Amino acid sequence: MATGRSGKGDPTIWAIPIFFLTMAGEYLVHRRRASRNGSTPGTYERKDTLTSLTMGTLSVVLPLLLPKVLRPITPGKGRFGAGLVGLTATAVAVTTIADRKAAQDRQRLPEGNQLTPRQPTPSERVASASGVAAVGMGLLAISTWWASVTSIDRLWSKRFWHLGRGPVAWLVALLGWDFIYYWNHRTMHERRFMWAIHVVHHSSERYNLSTALRQPVADALGTYVPYSALCLVGVTPELVLASRGINLLYQYWIHTELVGTLGAAEAVLNSPADHRVHHGVNPQYLDRNHGGILISWDKAFGTYEPEVETVRYGLTKNVNSFNPWTVITHAYQDLVKDLSASRSWRERLSHLLLEPGWGDKQKALQETTPVA
């Protein structure tokens, strides 16, 4: 999701002291309330807070390092880019051939049962390994290529208008960023390969200002609607980056249980109540309220849900770990397992591109379908 510049002058950097001061104030309020009424999901817990702060630090540092690491393998740009594409194509071909051979082998072999499961054939083992490799390298090739061709400097050079720096330019920049953010955020919830990146932010079962800093670190593996597209209509790169900072700063303060409602302002603005819903695992709250500054997008596109019942935070399957590495990788580990067990490209791509719960729904359907 990086826009392609260093982020010099990023307001989220100079706001770091404000982050710590406000977290300290919220911590004290919750501690005082906990001494009287007991702990709540907003109460700070040491291990959880340290994990969030670690993720926040990594989310600032890694985007500065990853572009340099990935540049050599970027198709069309790096000297090893063509090699990555070639390896991906080879892995796809090997997997396709192995899938066909494995399907032929399965027709001649018994399926086995839960007590004595059938061992995978050599063709299935090859398809399992090469399928994972093909998907992984393919994701890396596509994501790095897309980031390259949509870089902020490249699209600014192709602009067909120039809005300058006046009020109209600011309005287009702020609204445009927020609109694109809504669709990127929604996609991160509705497509599993994107959810594997974003799940980090939802991994805490607490909900306080430190949760806002629990940011993804694997953005380089995603494919986004480019915010740099605003440059095409004449928004300067500086305004694009400023809009990013303003959007992130606004979203910081809505990660709290200390603010109830914004009243009439909630007709348009995203609020703590709206965003609490977004972090909820209550069935009616799942994949709702994706807006950044404006909740209007959710109301317009059918993803709005008001806060009614008490929110339960976390994931439908919680990580149960404060280890940052586990928090970052657990969704990818599960994805690799499902890709390894897939028997066709249709199944692999479904695990990758459909909703995060697609695989579980398929397993439940198979378990309830009577055998002829």
Summary of the structure (lengths in Angstrom):
residues: 372
radius of gyration: 22.8
end to end distance: 48.5
largest distance: 71.8
contacts: 1117
relative contact order: 0.13
helix: 65%
strand: 2%
